[in-house]
């Protein structure tokens, strides 16, 4: 009996604490609007989050130098170019994730349900950027949020922050 108790205690001590969590959320759409197809949701680990942030900035810098005179006369043109830079950086990072066998892209790329919800299971602890990409009418729309996963308590994300 004592031997079984010692073995059980050793197994209990040897178990690692749970180091993953669940991220669930919803994409908040503008009032009275619906996406023309499910919204694609991407979970970027800190490695890919940093790559995405730096790629967006590089593209914005290049576009700024290229189109500076046009931006001065057409302020709205900058928003269109900014959207393009974000879209291109997202495509670039997704391509990198597809090539990286260790990234397991299927775990980090989801589509929303018809009611706009999404879920990522077994997310390792760390910092993440959540991107959501959809189309409303004839416009591409992107949302972003930051999530810091530090415990096994599920995280809820409400995607309200639109880019740009």
Phi, psi and omega in degrees: 000314180296322180297317179296321179294319179295318179296316179297319179295320178296319178295320179295318180291324183286341180293137176282144173293151181299127182240028174229165180216183179242133173245121178232154181188187180217148176264122181272116180266155174301151181305139176062024178235147178229147177288150180284347176205168179303146179279135178273130181242130183239131176255115181259121174293172184302324178301309181284331175298315179295320177297316180296313180301315182290325179291320176301313182296317178300315180295318178298320179297315180295313180296324179299312180295324182286318189249016184309313179298322180292323179296325181296323183266337181229091184301322181294338180298326179298321180296321178294317179292323178296316176302316180298316180298318179294318179298313181295320178295321178296315178298319179298313181293320177299320177298317178297319180295322178296324181284335183274106183299330182283348183282339180047066187309324182301331179282344186242008180226116183228167171244149179288154172285172179304333179270006175089012181264159178212166182206135173242123182259157175053047180277120178297152178302144178151186179260141184220152169249132177254123177248140174233132183234126180213181179228125176241116186064236180255016183244136171282138181230142179227140175239155175214147175213158178252139178227133177246106183266111183236356179211172181281358177294127180303142179257136175249131181240127174254110185280094181246333187281108180273148180248139323289000000 
